[in-house]
Each structure stands twice: as structure tokens, then as C-alpha cells.
Amino acid sequence: MLFLNRLVQITSILFIALFVAACGSSTSTGSGSGGTTPTTAPTSSTPVVKTASATVKGQSETILTNAQGLALYYLTADTPTKVACSGTCAGLWPPLLFSGTGSPTSATSLSGTLSVVTDANGQQVEYNGHPLYTYSKDTAPGQTNGEGFNGRWFVATPTLSGTSAPASTPTPSGY
């Protein structure tokens, strides 16, 4: 009887330990079902941001891209200290996240400043105070399908500054 009692205790402890380990190792993007995972920038030795030519509203422009060449966007409702796009919104607009140490870098010289802000999405890359995102419906370099989306999403360019964002009325939801 003592042996059976010990066996039940040990089995219970093992079961609880496995359950805790399984629950503790799960990850979530907060994007809901069918979402896209956030774009994670490489470490600081690899450029996080690049520039490329793309057609935006029928005109060829130099835009900011991630390391894979996908267009980067900013949301006019964001501020340098608070993002308006997280959770389900971040599933449609994956944030450009930084996983390295130090500051993010660019493959080309930029007139503005790259920085990192810790927000609801993680360590998100900013350009001149604007948190950067990709658009899940851009599937190849050179696409700018998110330009002007809901009148609040715009392609980030090297000339983007804190005061050059298009006029808009910010709302709590960015998508």
C-alpha cells in the first residue's frame, strides 16, 4: 500500500511538472487566428532597415524596407511612446521588432534616426519616432499595398519626420 501511495505521488508530481513546463513555453503573437507573426529584425550587426525604389501612388519613390525588402509603414495614430496597433491589428500590420543589442542600423545612410521603443508589441523599431510595421498583404519586395489604408497607414520614406505625417484624426484602432 505504501508503494502504491508513493507511486501516485511521484506520478502526480511528474504530471504537474510537465504541465507547467508545457504552459510556460508557449508563445503568442497576439494576432488572433490567421494572423502574421511580427517581423523580427536581426541583431545590430546586420542592417535592420534598407532603402529601395517602389511605386507609391503611381510615382517612383525611395522607401524604407525591412531586411527582406518588404515596405515599411507607419500609423498616424501612433506616438513615440504609445502604439495604437497591437493585438489583432498587429496580425494585419506586423511590427518590425528588434532582437539585438545596441541600436538598429540601416544598410544605407539615412537622414533620420533609427531607435527602439519597448511597447505592447515588444522592442519595436522606430524611424524618427514613428514605430515601423510591414503589411501582411505585401508578399514581395516593391509592393506598397498598404499605402493610404484607412487614411492612416503610409509608406515610410527616408524623409519621414515627426511633423511630416499626413493630417488625420487618430482613433484607437489602427486597422
C-alpha positions, -999 to +999 in steps of 0.1 A: +000+000+000+028+024+008+045+016-025+012+024-044+008+056-025+044+067-034+038+058-070+007+080-072+026+109-055+056+107-079+033+104-110+013+134-098+044+155-094+058+145-128+024+153-144+023+187-128+059+195-138+052+185-174+020+206-174+038+237-160+067+233-185+043+230-214+023+261-204+054+281-197+070+275-232+040+287-253+044+318-274+017+341-288+018+369-313-015+383-301-027+384-337-056+361-334-063+333-359-048+335-393-025+364-383+010+370-394+039+369-369+057+402-363+088+408-384+118+404-361+148+424-370+182+408-370+209+417-344+226+451-346+255+439-368+230+432-396+211+461-411+175+462-399+163+488-424+172+492-461+160+516-488+146+507-522+127+522-551+090+514-553+059+528-569+038+547-544+005+562-558+018+559-593+052+576-586+086+561-581+098+568-546+127+558-523+111+539-494+122+522-462+121+484-462+129+456-438+159+433-443+138+411-467+129+441-489+093+445-478+079+480-475+078+496-440+048+516-429+039+540-401+005+546-385-005+583-379-023+573-347+010+561-331+031+583-309+067+579-299+057+564-266+024+546-274+014+523-303-022+523-315-017+490-333-012+458-313-030+425-308-053+417-338-041+448-356-005+436-354-016+405-371-025+425-402+003+450-397+033+430-382+056+453-363+093+455-371+108+441-339+144+444-328+160+414-311+196+426-310+216+447-286+225+484-291+207+504-317+192+492-350+212+500-382+205+508-418+222+494-449+223+529-463+228+563-447+196+578-435+189+614-427+167+604-397+173+583-366+165+546-360+157+537-324+138+511-304+108+515-282+095+489-259+057+488-263+028+464-264+044+446-294+079+442-279+110+460-289+097+478-319+120+497-344+111+534-349+123+559-375+122+595-363+098+585-335+074+565-358+070+528-349+075+508-381+054+479-395+051+457-426+017+450-442+007+413-444-008+417-478+026+428-493+040+395-503+070+406-523+096+434-524+084+465-541+047+462-532+031+491-513-005+477-510-009+493-476-003+529-487-032+552-476-051+523-459-080+538-439-063+572-444-039+564-416-012+540-429+016+553-450+048+541-466+078+552-446+104+571-466+138+584-456+123+620-454+097+610-428+099+633-399+080+638-367+059+666-382+055+653-418+028+628-411-004+633-431-032+651-412-057+627-397-080+621-368-064+593-347-087+566-334-079+538-310-080+510-337-054+511-364-069+488-390 
